Amino acid sequence: MTKQELRQQLRERVAAVPPDELHRRSVAAARLLCAQPEYKRAEIIMIYLSTAHEVDTSQIALAAWADLKRVLAPRVAWEQRRMLPIEINSLTSDVQPGSMGIPEPLEGIPIPVSDIDLVVVPGLGFDTRGNRLGRGRGVYDRFLAHRDFRAVSCALALEDQVVESIPAEENDVRMNMLVTDREVRRFKH
């Protein structure tokens, strides 16, 4: 199966999850992530700002603020295919839909990549070796491959998004860990 075919299959799989079930399972995944030592040790966390058909990260942001952690979110420069990590202090007043309809920080100064301790990464699918299937733009792979990147990369997904194998290419960056609504997987590289 090609990456495109797999993307389509996984998009349909997630779109079939009713909104109330997606919310309930997102809360379960967030609770599981926030119970992990990687989260507990982190002082600066970068989350993705979720869309309607992704695991919702709002619970992670709220928990992080309650735990006195700093929360960053990506602002994407699509032409350069780059992400800038910007600090947010609210999911309402600090965020607006970006050019691709994906929520992003309104404004702010980029935080150095080397300061980030944990990055919560979205994706359409993941396999049991830490490979990730994104939306095909390579924005997260470029960010995770940054020479100053030292954070733990943690994929967040529904268990339905875990497949046996994802075709990986040279530029694809594997995850350090994967948290779903049911379990935590850690990967050795």
Residue pairs with C-beta under 8 A, 6 or more apart in sequence:
1 9
2 167
3 133
3 136
3 166
3 167
4 136
6 124
6 125
6 133
6 163
6 166
6 167
7 124
7 125
7 133
7 135
7 136
10 124
10 125
10 133
10 161
10 163
11 53
11 124
13 160
13 161
14 22
14 53
14 54
14 124
14 158
14 160
14 161
15 53
17 25
17 158
17 160
19 52
22 53
22 55
22 56
22 158
23 56
25 55
25 158
25 181
26 50
26 55
26 56
26 57
26 59
26 181
27 56
27 59
28 181
28 182
29 55
29 156
29 157
29 158
29 179
29 180
29 181
30 56
30 57
30 59
30 60
30 63
31 59
32 179
32 180
32 181
32 183
32 184
33 39
33 60
33 120
33 154
33 156
33 179
33 184
34 59
34 60
34 63
34 64
34 67
36 177
36 179
36 184
38 118
38 152
38 154
38 176
38 177
39 45
39 118
41 117
42 69
42 117
42 118
42 151
42 152
43 69
43 70
43 117
44 69
44 70
44 72
44 111
44 115
44 116
44 117
44 118
45 60
45 64
45 69
45 70
45 71
45 72
45 116
45 117
45 118
45 119
45 120
46 71
46 72
46 73
46 74
46 85
46 116
46 118
46 119
46 120
46 151
47 57
47 60
47 61
47 64
47 71
47 72
47 73
47 120
48 54
48 57
48 73
48 74
48 120
48 121
48 122
48 156
49 57
49 73
49 74
49 91
49 95
49 102
49 103
49 104
50 56
50 57
50 58
50 103
50 122
51 101
51 102
51 103
54 122
55 122
55 156
55 157
55 158
55 181
57 120
57 156
58 91
60 120
60 156
61 71
61 88
61 91
62 91
64 70
64 71
65 71
65 89
70 87
70 111
71 87
71 88
71 89
72 85
72 86
72 87
72 88
72 111
72 116
73 85
73 86
73 88
73 95
73 103
73 104
73 105
74 83
74 84
74 85
74 86
74 104
74 105
74 139
74 143
75 83
75 84
75 86
75 98
75 104
75 105
75 108
75 110
76 82
76 83
76 84
76 98
76 100
76 102
76 104
76 139
77 83
77 84
78 99
78 100
78 137
78 139
81 137
81 138
81 139
81 142
82 139
82 142
82 143
83 139
83 140
83 142
83 143
84 110
85 110
85 111
85 113
85 116
86 104
86 105
86 107
86 108
86 109
86 110
86 111
87 105
87 108
87 111
88 94
88 95
88 105
88 108
93 106
94 105
94 106
94 108
95 103
95 104
95 105
95 106
96 103
96 104
96 106
97 103
97 104
98 104
112 148
113 143
113 146
113 148
113 149
113 151
114 148
114 149
114 150
116 149
116 150
116 151
117 151
117 152
118 151
118 152
118 154
119 143
119 144
119 151
119 152
119 153
119 154
120 154
120 155
120 156
121 132
121 140
121 144
121 153
121 154
121 155
121 156
121 175
122 134
122 140
122 155
122 156
123 132
123 133
123 134
123 140
123 155
123 157
123 161
124 133
124 134
124 135
124 161
125 132
125 133
125 157
125 161
125 162
125 163
125 166
126 132
126 133
126 155
126 157
126 161
126 162
126 163
126 166
126 175
126 178
127 162
127 163
127 164
127 165
127 166
128 162
128 164
128 185
129 165
129 174
129 187
130 155
130 174
130 175
130 176
130 177
130 178
130 185
130 187
130 189
131 165
131 166
131 168
131 172
131 174
131 175
132 140
132 155
132 166
132 172
132 173
132 174
132 175
133 166
134 140
134 141
138 171
140 173
141 171
141 172
141 173
143 149
144 153
144 173
145 171
145 173
152 176
152 177
153 173
153 175
153 176
153 177
154 175
154 176
154 177
154 178
154 179
155 175
155 177
155 178
155 179
156 178
156 179
156 180
157 178
157 179
157 180
158 180
158 181
159 180
159 181
159 182
159 183
161 180
162 178
162 180
168 174
174 187
174 189
175 187
176 186
176 187
176 189
177 184
177 185
177 186
177 187
178 184
178 185
178 187
179 185
